[in-house]
Amino acid sequence: MRIGTNPEKTKETKLIHKPHRIIMPFWIPNVEEDYFKNQPEVLRLCLQSLTETIDNERTNITLINNNSCPEASKVAEEFVGKGLIDKYIVRSENRGKLENILAEARAAYEDYITISDADFLFFKGWENKVAKIFCTFKRAGVVTIYPCPNLSFQHNTQWLLTSFWNWKSGSVVEQQDMNLVDQGLGHQSGNGIYKGLGVKKKYQWSEKQYYLKKGDETVCFGAVHALATMKKDIFTKLPIRKIEHLFRNGYEEEYLDYFSDKLGYYRVSTTKCYAYHLGNSIPDDKILKHELEKNDNLFNFPPYKERSLCFNRLMASFTNIIVRVARKFNMI
């Protein structure tokens, strides 16, 4: 029997809704295998750099533990205990990355969702840079915080026509940033993701990139799903399908990547490297202490209107054909 009245009923306490949420699942099953033995420390570096480089007044973190080993769970619980993690989920079995991300992103109230693997080192200024990009480029829907010009046309076609008079090609990514990205992915400098032929299939992506410039802000076309900030309607309007496998190559592309283009958004990335992929190894002090230019101006995430799916889906089909033809004849 309930006695008395719950005091919360008379308080009418208002909820605070922040504009940005970061969703980060992790799975570290053991520390015995060579592949996983460094992962708890990688997770620690990731969470430490993340919590030190975000603005707590505008950002919440969802951390998802996919039935990881005690050593990894202990690291996560340290950050939870310090009050640095807004939402901590512990799964009784490994449900993979995609199911967890989609479930949490669709349920979130924040307008901007960052999805991230738990093996990135975040550099100061990344969140502010992302907010500034969304403020500057209204049609940006997905933003990655390291240069991805090699993915300029990957589910990313509408910029070709809708920003026809504005997009340019040239060298806007410095070699040191490309080297940092390649190193994190395990590639030798000059032999990594920027090696392929890009602009008009004449220049490598390391030589020229497709980009947009407005005022003092420049972005490359192209983004990845391993670490990206997205507008919320990319998740809420995404057709709901049950995830059939724990993991499969191309899974994120099949279930998630394509949809931003269907909504008419651009997939873009920063021209500087604001995150380093740790993988399963600990980097040297030079990378751990990596610094970027200081920026004291705080850019808030802007409000946005959800985009029409019907019209933009038709546009995406049309621009996809244009891109295929143009690329075939080396026109772009």
NUKEVO-874956 format. One record per residue: residue in one letter; residue number from 1; x negated, y, z of N, C-alpha, C in turn. Coordinates in steps of 0.1 Angstrom, whole numbers, always signed. Layout:
BEGIN
  aa    i   n.c1   n.c2   n.c3  ca.c1  ca.c2  ca.c3   c.c1   c.c2   c.c3
   A  NUM      X      Y      Z      X      Y      Z      X      Y      Z
...
% end
This chain:
BEGIN
  aa    i   n.c1   n.c2   n.c3  ca.c1  ca.c2  ca.c3   c.c1   c.c2   c.c3
   M    1     -8    -12     +0     +0     +0     +0     -9    +12     +0
   R    2     -5    +22     -9    -13    +34     -9     -7    +44     +1
   I    3    -16    +50     +9    -12    +60    +19    -18    +73    +15
   G    4     -9    +83    +15    -13    +97    +12    -14    +99     -3
   T    5    -20   +111     -7    -21   +115    -21    -36   +117    -25
   N    6    -39   +112    -36    -53   +114    -41    -56   +129    -42
   P    7    -66   +134    -35    -69   +148    -35    -73   +154    -49
   E    8    -77   +145    -58    -81   +150    -71    -69   +155    -79
   K    9    -57   +150    -76    -45   +154    -83    -42   +169    -82
   T   10    -46   +175    -71    -43   +189    -69    -54   +198    -74
   K   11    -66   +193    -77    -77   +202    -80    -77   +207    -95
   E   12    -72   +199   -104    -71   +202   -118    -85   +207   -123
   T   13    -95   +199   -120   -109   +202   -124   -110   +201   -139
   K   14   -116   +211   -146   -117   +211   -160   -130   +203   -164
   L   15   -129   +196   -175   -140   +188   -180   -149   +197   -189
   I   16   -162   +196   -188   -171   +203   -197   -174   +194   -209
   H   17   -173   +199   -221   -176   +192   -233   -188   +198   -240
   K   18   -199   +190   -240   -211   +195   -247   -210   +192   -262
   P   19   -218   +199   -270   -217   +197   -285   -225   +185   -290
   H   20   -234   +180   -282   -244   +170   -288   -245   +158   -279
   R   21   -245   +146   -285   -247   +134   -278   -258   +125   -285
   I   22   -267   +119   -278   -277   +110   -283   -273    +96   -279
   I   23   -272    +87   -289   -269    +73   -286   -281    +64   -290
   M   24   -286    +57   -280   -299    +49   -282   -297    +35   -276
   P   25   -295    +25   -284   -296    +11   -279   -310     +6   -279
   F   26   -312     -4   -270   -325    -10   -270   -324    -25   -267
   W   27   -332    -33   -272   -332    -48   -269   -347    -52   -268
   I   28   -351    -56   -256   -364    -61   -253   -362    -73   -245
   P   29   -363    -85   -252   -359    -98   -245   -369   -103   -235
   N   30   -382   -100   -238   -392   -105   -229   -405    -97   -231
   V   31   -415    -99   -223   -428    -93   -224   -439   -104   -226
   E   32   -435   -116   -228   -445   -127   -231   -450   -127   -245
   E   33   -441   -125   -254   -444   -125   -268   -452   -113   -272
   D   34   -462   -114   -281   -471   -103   -284   -463    -91   -290
   Y   35   -453    -94   -298   -445    -84   -304   -438    -75   -294
   F   36   -434    -80   -282   -426    -73   -272   -434    -68   -260
   K   37   -446    -73   -259   -453    -70   -246   -455    -56   -243
   N   38   -456    -47   -253   -458    -32   -250   -445    -25   -250
   Q   39   -434    -32   -253   -421    -25   -255   -416    -17   -242
   P   40   -417    -23   -230   -413    -15   -219   -420     -1   -218
   E   41   -433     -1   -220   -440    +12   -220   -436    +21   -232
   V   42   -434    +15   -243   -429    +23   -255   -415    +29   -251
   L   43   -407    +21   -245   -394    +27   -240   -396    +38   -231
   R   44   -405    +37   -221   -408    +47   -212   -412    +60   -219
   L   45   -422    +59   -228   -426    +71   -236   -415    +77   -244
   C   46   -407    +68   -249   -395    +73   -257   -386    +81   -248
   L   47   -382    +76   -237   -372    +82   -229   -378    +95   -222
   Q   48   -391    +94   -218   -397   +105   -212   -398   +117   -222
   S   49   -402   +114   -234   -403   +125   -244   -389   +130   -248
   L   50   -379   +121   -249   -366   +126   -252   -360   +135   -241
   T   51   -361   +131   -229   -355   +138   -218   -362   +152   -215
   E   52   -375   +152   -220   -382   +165   -218   -381   +174   -229
   T   53   -375   +170   -240   -374   +179   -252   -359   +183   -256
   I   54   -350   +179   -247   -336   +183   -250   -331   +193   -240
   D   55   -321   +200   -244   -314   +210   -235   -303   +203   -228
   N   56   -304   +201   -215   -294   +193   -208   -280   +201   -207
   E   57   -280   +214   -210   -268   +221   -210   -259   +218   -222
   R   58   -265   +213   -232   -257   +210   -244   -258   +196   -249
   T   59   -265   +187   -242   -267   +174   -247   -265   +163   -237
   N   60   -259   +152   -240   -257   +140   -232   -264   +129   -239
   I   61   -268   +119   -231   -275   +107   -236   -267    +95   -233
   T   62   -264    +86   -242   -259    +73   -240   -270    +63   -243
   L   63   -274    +55   -232   -284    +45   -234   -278    +31   -232
   I   64   -280    +22   -242   -274     +9   -243   -284     -2   -241
   N   65   -283     -9   -230   -292    -20   -228   -286    -33   -233
   N   66   -291    -39   -244   -286    -51   -250   -292    -63   -244
   N   67   -289    -65   -231   -293    -77   -223   -308    -78   -224
   S   68   -315    -68   -220   -330    -68   -221   -336    -74   -208
   C   69   -349    -77   -209   -356    -83   -198   -357    -74   -186
   P   70   -359    -79   -174   -360    -71   -161   -370    -59   -163
   E   71   -382    -62   -169   -392    -51   -170   -387    -39   -178
   A   72   -380    -42   -189   -374    -31   -197   -362    -24   -190
   S   73   -354    -32   -183   -342    -27   -176   -347    -18   -165
   K   74   -358    -21   -158   -363    -13   -147   -367     +1   -152
   V   75   -373     +1   -164   -377    +14   -170   -364    +23   -172
   A   76   -354    +17   -178   -342    +24   -181   -335    +29   -168
   E   77   -335    +20   -158   -328    +24   -146   -336    +35   -138
   E   78   -349    +37   -140   -356    +48   -134   -351    +61   -140
   F   79   -348    +62   -152   -343    +74   -158   -328    +76   -155
   V   80   -321    +65   -153   -307    +67   -149   -307    +72   -135
   G   81   -315    +66   -126   -316    +70   -112   -320    +85   -110
   K   82   -327    +91   -120   -331   +105   -119   -320   +114   -124
   G   83   -309   +108   -129   -298   +116   -134   -300   +121   -148
   L   84   -309   +115   -155   -313   +120   -169   -304   +114   -180
   I   85   -298   +103   -176   -289    +96   -186   -275    +97   -182
   D   86   -267   +103   -191   -253   +105   -188   -245    +93   -188
   K   87   -248    +83   -197   -240    +71   -198   -249    +59   -200
   Y   88   -249    +49   -191   -258    +38   -192   -249    +25   -193
   I   89   -251    +18   -204   -243     +6   -207   -252     -6   -207
   V   90   -248    -16   -199   -255    -29   -198   -247    -40   -204
   R   91   -252    -46   -215   -244    -57   -222   -249    -70   -216
   S   92   -240    -79   -215   -243    -93   -211   -249   -101   -222
   E   93   -249    -96   -234   -255   -103   -245   -260    -92   -255
   N   94   -269    -96   -264   -274    -86   -274   -263    -85   -285
   R   95   -257    -73   -286   -247    -71   -296   -253    -63   -308
   G   96   -266    -61   -308   -272    -55   -320   -271    -40   -319
   K   97   -277    -33   -329   -277    -18   -329   -264    -13   -335
   L   98   -259    -18   -346   -249    -11   -354   -235    -11   -346
   E   99   -231    -23   -341   -219    -23   -333   -218    -14   -322
   N  100   -229    -13   -314   -230     -4   -303   -229    +11   -307
   I  101   -237    +14   -317   -237    +28   -322   -223    +32   -327
   L  102   -217    +24   -335   -204    +28   -341   -193    +29   -330
   A  103   -193    +19   -320   -183    +20   -309   -185    +32   -301
   E  104   -197    +36   -297   -199    +47   -289   -197    +60   -296
   A  105   -202    +61   -309   -200    +73   -316   -186    +77   -319
   R  106   -178    +66   -322   -163    +69   -324   -156    +73   -312
   A  107   -161    +69   -300   -154    +72   -288   -159    +86   -282
   A  108   -170    +91   -287   -176   +103   -281   -168   +116   -285
   Y  109   -168   +125   -276   -161   +138   -278   -170   +149   -284
   E  110   -183   +146   -284   -193   +156   -289   -191   +158   -304
   D  111   -194   +169   -310   -192   +172   -324   -204   +167   -332
   Y  112   -216   +166   -326   -228   +161   -332   -234   +149   -325
   I  113   -237   +139   -333   -241   +126   -327   -255   +123   -333
   T  114   -265   +121   -324   -278   +116   -328   -279   +101   -325
   I  115   -282    +93   -336   -285    +79   -334   -300    +77   -335
   S  116   -305    +69   -326   -320    +67   -326   -324    +54   -321
   D  117   -334    +48   -327   -340    +36   -322   -348    +40   -309
   A  118   -351    +31   -301   -357    +34   -288   -372    +32   -288
   D  119   -378    +35   -300   -393    +35   -301   -398    +47   -309
   F  120   -392    +59   -306   -397    +71   -311   -403    +80   -300
   L  121   -413    +88   -304   -418    +98   -295   -413   +111   -300
   F  122   -406   +119   -292   -400   +131   -296   -409   +143   -293
   F  123   -411   +152   -302   -419   +164   -300   -410   +176   -297
   K  124   -416   +185   -289   -408   +197   -285   -403   +205   -297
   G  125   -391   +210   -295   -385   +218   -305   -376   +211   -315
   W  126   -375   +197   -314   -368   +190   -324   -353   +193   -324
   E  127   -347   +194   -312   -333   +196   -311   -329   +210   -315
   N  128   -337   +220   -312   -335   +233   -316   -336   +234   -332
   K  129   -345   +227   -337   -347   +227   -352   -334   +221   -359
   V  130   -329   +210   -353   -317   +204   -359   -305   +214   -358
   A  131   -304   +220   -346   -292   +230   -345   -294   +241   -355
   K  132   -306   +246   -357   -308   +257   -366   -305   +253   -381
   I  133   -308   +240   -384   -305   +235   -398   -290   +235   -400
   F  134   -283   +230   -390   -268   +229   -391   -262   +243   -392
   C  135   -268   +253   -385   -263   +266   -385   -266   +273   -399
   T  136   -277   +269   -405   -282   +275   -418   -275   +269   -430
   F  137   -275   +256   -430   -269   +249   -442   -256   +242   -438
   K  138   -245   +248   -442   -232   +244   -438   -228   +230   -443
   R  139   -234   +226   -454   -230   +213   -459   -240   +202   -455
   A  140   -249   +205   -446   -257   +195   -440   -249   +186   -431
   G  141   -249   +173   -433   -241   +164   -425   -250   +155   -417
   V  142   -262   +152   -422   -271   +143   -416   -285   +149   -416
   V  143   -292   +150   -405   -305   +156   -404   -314   +146   -397
   T  144   -325   +143   -404   -336   +135   -398   -348   +145   -394
   I  145   -355   +142   -383   -365   +152   -378   -379   +148   -383
   Y  146   -380   +141   -394   -393   +140   -401   -390   +139   -416
   P  147   -400   +143   -424   -397   +145   -438   -394   +131   -445
   C  148   -383   +131   -453   -378   +119   -460   -375   +122   -474
   P  149   -384   +129   -482   -380   +133   -495   -379   +121   -504
   N  150   -385   +109   -501   -384    +97   -509   -370    +92   -509
   L  151   -361    +97   -500   -347    +92   -500   -338   +103   -505
   S  152   -343   +112   -513   -335   +123   -518   -322   +119   -525
   F  153   -322   +107   -532   -310   +103   -539   -304    +91   -533
   Q  154   -308    +87   -521   -302    +76   -514   -289    +80   -507
   H  155   -278    +76   -513   -264    +80   -508   -264    +95   -506
   N  156   -269   +102   -516   -271   +117   -514   -271   +123   -527
   T  157   -260   +124   -533   -259   +129   -547   -253   +143   -549
   Q  158   -244   +147   -540   -236   +159   -543   -244   +172   -543
   W  159   -255   +172   -537   -263   +184   -537   -268   +187   -551
   L  160   -269   +177   -560   -274   +180   -573   -265   +190   -581
   L  161   -252   +189   -579   -243   +198   -585   -238   +209   -577
   T  162   -234   +207   -564   -228   +217   -556   -238   +227   -551
   S  163   -251   +224   -552   -261   +235   -549   -271   +237   -561
   F  164   -265   +236   -573   -273   +235   -585   -282   +247   -586
   W  165   -278   +259   -582   -286   +271   -584   -295   +274   -572
   N  166   -295   +265   -562   -303   +268   -550   -314   +257   -548
   W  167   -312   +245   -552   -322   +235   -549   -334   +237   -558
   K  168   -346   +234   -552   -358   +236   -559   -367   +223   -558
   S  169   -378   +222   -565   -388   +212   -563   -401   +218   -562
   G  170   -409   +213   -553   -423   +218   -551   -429   +212   -538
   S  171   -440   +217   -534   -447   +211   -523   -444   +219   -510
   V  172   -435   +213   -502   -431   +220   -489   -435   +212   -477
   V  173   -440   +200   -479   -444   +191   -468   -459   +190   -467
   E  174   -465   +194   -456   -479   +193   -455   -485   +179   -454
   Q  175   -497   +177   -458   -503   +164   -458   -503   +158   -444
   Q  176   -506   +166   -434   -508   +161   -420   -495   +156   -415
   D  177   -484   +162   -419   -471   +156   -415   -468   +143   -422
   M  178   -471   +142   -435   -469   +129   -442   -478   +119   -436
   N  179   -490   +122   -432   -499   +113   -426   -494   +107   -413
   L  180   -488   +116   -405   -482   +112   -392   -470   +103   -393
   V  181   -462   +105   -403   -451    +96   -406   -456    +83   -411
   D  182   -465    +83   -420   -470    +70   -425   -477    +62   -415
   Q  183   -485    +69   -406   -492    +62   -395   -482    +55   -386
   G  184   -471    +62   -383   -461    +56   -374   -454    +44   -380
   L  185   -454    +43   -393   -447    +32   -400   -457    +21   -404
   G  186   -470    +23   -400   -480    +13   -402   -486    +14   -416
   H  187   -485    +25   -423   -491    +27   -436   -504    +35   -436
   Q  188   -513    +32   -445   -525    +41   -447   -521    +54   -454
   S  189   -528    +64   -450   -525    +77   -457   -526    +76   -472
   G  190   -515    +81   -479   -515    +81   -493   -510    +68   -499
   N  191   -507    +58   -490   -502    +45   -495   -489    +41   -488
   G  192   -481    +51   -484   -469    +48   -477   -456    +52   -484
   I  193   -447    +58   -476   -434    +61   -482   -434    +72   -492
   Y  194   -444    +80   -493   -445    +91   -502   -452    +88   -515
   K  195   -455    +75   -517   -463    +71   -528   -455    +70   -541
   G  196   -443    +67   -540   -434    +64   -552   -432    +77   -560
   L  197   -429    +75   -573   -427    +86   -582   -413    +92   -579
   G  198   -413   +105   -577   -401   +112   -574   -396   +122   -584
   V  199   -400   +135   -583   -395   +145   -592   -398   +142   -607
   K  200   -387   +140   -614   -388   +136   -628   -396   +124   -631
   K  201   -398   +116   -621   -406   +104   -622   -420   +107   -627
   K  202   -424   +119   -625   -437   +124   -630   -447   +126   -618
   Y  203   -441   +131   -607   -449   +134   -595   -445   +125   -584
   Q  204   -455   +121   -576   -453   +114   -564   -446   +123   -554
   W  205   -438   +116   -544   -431   +124   -534   -441   +132   -525
   S  206   -453   +127   -525   -463   +135   -517   -468   +148   -524
   E  207   -465   +148   -537   -469   +160   -545   -458   +171   -546
   K  208   -446   +166   -548   -435   +175   -549   -423   +169   -542
   Q  209   -414   +177   -537   -402   +173   -530   -390   +182   -534
   Y  210   -378   +176   -534   -366   +184   -536   -362   +190   -523
   Y  211   -359   +204   -524   -357   +210   -511   -347   +222   -513
   L  212   -341   +226   -502   -333   +239   -501   -340   +249   -492
   K  213   -339   +261   -495   -345   +272   -487   -335   +283   -486
   K  214   -333   +287   -473   -324   +298   -470   -330   +307   -459
   G  215   -334   +319   -462   -341   +327   -452   -354   +321   -449
   D  216   -357   +319   -437   -370   +313   -433   -369   +298   -430
   E  217   -357   +292   -434   -355   +278   -431   -355   +269   -444
   T  218   -363   +258   -443   -364   +249   -455   -362   +235   -450
   V  219   -354   +228   -459   -352   +214   -456   -354   +206   -469
   C  220   -359   +193   -467   -360   +184   -478   -347   +176   -479
   F  221   -344   +172   -491   -333   +163   -493   -337   +149   -489
   G  222   -329   +141   -482   -332   +128   -478   -332   +126   -463
   A  223   -326   +115   -458   -326   +112   -444   -325    +97   -441
   V  224   -328    +93   -429   -328    +79   -426   -318    +76   -414
   H  225   -315    +63   -412   -305    +60   -401   -313    +57   -388
   A  226   -326    +55   -389   -333    +51   -377   -333    +62   -367
   L  227   -333    +75   -372   -333    +86   -363   -326    +98   -371
   A  228   -314   +101   -367   -306   +111   -375   -295   +117   -366
   T  229   -293   +130   -368   -282   +137   -362   -271   +139   -372
   M  230   -259   +135   -369   -248   +135   -378   -236   +142   -373
   K  231   -228   +148   -382   -216   +154   -378   -206   +143   -374
   K  232   -197   +146   -365   -189   +136   -359   -179   +129   -369
   D  233   -174   +136   -378   -164   +130   -387   -170   +120   -396
   I  234   -183   +119   -397   -189   +108   -405   -186    +95   -398
   F  235   -184    +95   -385   -180    +83   -377   -165    +81   -376
   T  236   -158    +92   -374   -144    +91   -371   -136    +88   -384
   K  237   -141    +92   -395   -134    +89   -408   -139    +77   -415
   L  238   -150    +71   -410   -156    +59   -416   -146    +48   -414
   P  239   -143    +40   -425   -134    +29   -424   -139    +19   -414
   I  240   -129    +14   -406   -133     +5   -395   -133     -9   -400
   R  241   -145    -15   -398   -146    -29   -401   -154    -36   -390
   K  242   -151    -48   -387   -158    -55   -376   -172    -58   -381
   I  243   -182    -57   -373   -196    -60   -376   -197    -75   -376
   E  244   -202    -81   -386   -202    -96   -388   -214   -102   -383
   H  245   -225    -95   -383   -238   -101   -379   -245    -92   -369
   L  246   -254    -99   -361   -262    -92   -352   -271    -82   -359
   F  247   -277    -87   -369   -286    -79   -377   -287    -85   -391
   R  248   -288    -76   -401   -291    -80   -415   -297    -69   -423
   N  249   -307    -71   -431   -313    -61   -439   -303    -53   -447
   G  250   -304    -40   -446   -294    -31   -453   -281    -29   -446
   Y  251   -280    -34   -434   -267    -33   -427   -263    -19   -424
   E  252   -272    -11   -419   -268     +3   -417   -264    +10   -429
   E  253   -271     +7   -440   -267    +13   -453   -253     +9   -457
   E  254   -250     -4   -456   -238     -9   -460   -226     -4   -452
   Y  255   -228     -2   -439   -217     +2   -430   -217    +17   -427
   L  256   -228    +24   -429   -228    +38   -424   -234    +48   -434
   D  257   -245    +45   -439   -253    +55   -447   -245    +62   -458
   Y  258   -237    +53   -465   -231    +58   -477   -220    +69   -475
   F  259   -215    +69   -463   -202    +76   -460   -204    +91   -460
   S  260   -216    +96   -456   -218   +111   -456   -217   +116   -470
   D  261   -221   +109   -480   -220   +114   -493   -205   +114   -498
   K  262   -197   +104   -493   -183   +104   -496   -176   +116   -490
   L  263   -181   +121   -479   -175   +133   -473   -180   +146   -479
   G  264   -190   +145   -488   -195   +158   -494   -206   +164   -486
   Y  265   -212   +157   -477   -223   +162   -469   -236   +159   -476
   Y  266   -246   +168   -473   -260   +166   -477   -267   +158   -466
   R  267   -276   +149   -470   -285   +142   -461   -299   +149   -463
   V  268   -303   +155   -452   -316   +163   -453   -325   +160   -441
   S  269   -337   +164   -443   -347   +162   -432   -356   +174   -430
   T  270   -363   +175   -419   -372   +187   -417   -384   +185   -425
   T  271   -391   +196   -428   -403   +195   -436   -415   +193   -427
   K  272   -414   +193   -414   -424   +190   -405   -420   +178   -397
   C  273   -430   +171   -391   -427   +159   -383   -425   +162   -369
   Y  274   -412   +160   -364   -408   +163   -350   -407   +150   -342
   A  275   -410   +139   -348   -409   +126   -341   -419   +116   -347
   Y  276   -425   +108   -338   -435    +98   -342   -429    +84   -339
   H  277   -430    +75   -349   -425    +61   -347   -436    +53   -339
   L  278   -433    +50   -327   -442    +42   -319   -442    +27   -323
   G  279   -431    +22   -327   -431     +8   -330   -433     +0   -318
   N  280   -443     -9   -317   -446    -17   -305   -460    -14   -301
   S  281   -465     -2   -303   -479     +1   -298   -479    +15   -292
   I  282   -489    +17   -284   -491    +29   -277   -501    +38   -285
   P  283   -497    +50   -288   -506    +58   -296   -517    +65   -288
   D  284   -527    +71   -295   -537    +78   -288   -532    +92   -282
   D  285   -541    +98   -274   -537   +111   -268   -534   +122   -278
   K  286   -540   +122   -289   -538   +132   -299   -524   +133   -303
   I  287   -518   +121   -305   -504   +120   -309   -495   +123   -297
   L  288   -498   +118   -285   -490   +120   -273   -489   +135   -270
   K  289   -500   +143   -273   -500   +157   -270   -497   +166   -282
   H  290   -491   +160   -292   -489   +167   -305   -480   +179   -302
   E  291   -484   +191   -307   -476   +203   -305   -472   +209   -318
   L  292   -460   +215   -318   -456   +223   -330   -455   +237   -326
   E  293   -451   +246   -336   -450   +260   -333   -439   +263   -323
   K  294   -442   +272   -314   -432   +276   -304   -421   +284   -310
   N  295   -409   +282   -305   -397   +290   -309   -388   +292   -297
   D  296   -388   +304   -292   -380   +307   -280   -366   +310   -283
   N  297   -362   +312   -295   -348   +314   -299   -340   +301   -298
   L  298   -329   +302   -291   -321   +290   -289   -309   +290   -299
   F  299   -308   +280   -307   -298   +279   -317   -287   +269   -312
   N  300   -275   +274   -311   -264   +265   -307   -259   +257   -318
   F  301   -254   +245   -316   -248   +237   -326   -235   +244   -330
   P  302   -233   +247   -343   -221   +254   -347   -209   +246   -348
   P  303   -197   +252   -346   -185   +245   -348   -183   +242   -363
   Y  304   -176   +231   -367   -174   +228   -381   -160   +222   -383
   K  305   -155   +223   -395   -143   +217   -399   -145   +204   -406
   E  306   -137   +194   -402   -138   +181   -409   -136   +182   -424
   R  307   -143   +175   -431   -142   +176   -446   -131   +167   -452
   S  308   -126   +170   -463   -116   +162   -470   -122   +150   -476
   L  309   -117   +138   -473   -123   +126   -478   -119   +123   -492
   C  310   -106   +126   -496   -101   +122   -509   -108   +129   -520
   F  311   -109   +143   -519   -116   +150   -530   -131   +147   -531
   N  312   -137   +147   -519   -152   +145   -519   -156   +131   -523
   R  313   -147   +121   -521   -150   +107   -525   -150   +107   -540
   L  314   -141   +114   -547   -140   +115   -562   -153   +122   -567
   M  315   -157   +132   -560   -169   +140   -564   -181   +131   -563
   A  316   -182   +123   -552   -194   +115   -550   -195   +105   -561
   S  317   -184    +99   -566   -184    +89   -576   -189    +96   -589
   F  318   -185   +108   -592   -189   +115   -604   -204   +119   -603
   T  319   -208   +125   -592   -222   +129   -591   -231   +117   -591
   N  320   -227   +105   -586   -235    +93   -586   -238    +89   -600
   I  321   -228    +90   -609   -231    +87   -623   -241    +97   -629
   I  322   -239   +110   -626   -248   +120   -631   -262   +117   -627
   V  323   -264   +114   -614   -277   +111   -609   -284    +99   -616
   R  324   -276    +89   -617   -281    +77   -624   -286    +80   -638
   V  325   -278    +87   -646   -282    +90   -659   -294   +100   -659
   A  326   -294   +110   -651   -305   +119   -651   -318   +113   -647
   R  327   -317   +103   -637   -329    +96   -633   -334    +87   -644
   K  328   -325    +81   -650   -329    +71   -661   -337    +78   -672
   F  329   -333    +91   -675   -340    +98   -686   -350   +108   -680
   N  330   -354   +106   -668   -364   +114   -661   -361   +129   -662
   M  331   -348   +133   -660   -344   +147   -660   -346   +153   -646
   I  332   -346   +145   -636   -347   +150   -622   -357   +141   -614
% end
